[in-house]
Amino acid sequence: AQSVTQLDSHVSVSEGTPVLLRCNYSSSYSPSLFWYVQHPNKGLQLLLKYTSAATLVKGINGFEAEFKKSETSFHLTKPSAHMSDAAEYFCVVSTTDSWGKFQFGAGTQVVVTP
Amino acid sequence: GAGVSQSPSNKVTEKGKDVELRCDPISGHTALYWYRQSLGQGLEFLIYFQGNSAPDKSGLPSDRFSAERTGGSVSTLTIQRTQQEDSAVYLCASSPAGVPYYEQYFGPGTRLTVT
């Protein structure tokens, strides 16, 4: 079985300051992990993914995430927030024991203030 | 290339009516997924098709919901006797194969409103 927990339902940051979105997962097998972003009234877009290669993964729009097996975490970061980063972010896990099925976290709503 | 498309983009229906939602996956993608996203909620898995295998229907909330996938491509999600709690955005996604390391590509969704 697998599960994913996003530790913050809402995050508010000032433009130009760092963003940290926290995600912990539970899995009996080696996981594949993803971060998706959903802007208002838009579809979900893949930011980045981890699939057992490098533990530090770089994605689009300056985002990156680090896979830490010992902490079962996959936190998403960005050094400097932009107004366009205001959106909802979903952490997702998939493993071989749930073939092809993705488990979505509940989401983190990011607000960026000027 | 073309992404996942869904139609209609918006659907308003009266309680008790049946609705059909359509998904056109990316050409060549063997895996297709349906999700439901209610206001302020995360994504709720509904059903998963992989190639010619029997679909995984474990997420369908009631027997009023059904889905089919014809020719391994286009999929239709049908909701019979709609209820107000069915109001949500229905998202379709496709993937090159139903394996854990392939990301899913999402369509723009169908916003269903049951009055």
Interface residues (C-beta under 8 A of the other chain):
Chain A: P31 S32 F34 Y36 K42 G43 L44 Q45 L46 K49 T51 S52 F90 S94 T95 T96 W99 G100 K101 F102 F104 G105 A106 G107
Chain B: A31 Y33 Y35 Q41 G42 L43 F45 Y48 Q50 D56 L91 A93 S95 A97 G98 V99 P100 Y101 E103 Q104 Y105 F106 G107 P108 G109
